[in-house]
Amino acid sequence: QVQLVESGGGLVQVGGSLRLSCAASGRTFSSSAMAWFRQAPGKEREYVAAIGWSGGSTYGSSSVKGRFTISRDNAKNTVYLQMDSLKPEDTAVYYCAASSYYRSTDYYAPRYNYWGQGTQVTVSS
């Protein structure tokens, strides 16, 4: 059974940092694209960042570029999202996703067929 388990979320003040982790089990994703999405209350799910099998990465909106960094450790079958200079608008449930079909970064959620349960990030002002 394949599982993606996120951790590292929580409550942080404006300007603070958090590092989210997503540990995969049940199969290896070293050759797969992995990504982070987020969903704020009352809003649609939003693409945050993705990382390909070779380590190349892409980011969603300009609001996260330069503040968020996605990385992966294939030996641990884990992907990370380092979030710095957090803002109240970053408050959301963050979801990890992995694709068994695609190797390169992709912003399109339906191309990811494995999803974690989500971790809450709340940024207080």
Disulfide bonds with the S-S distance in Angstrom:
Cys22-Cys96 2.04
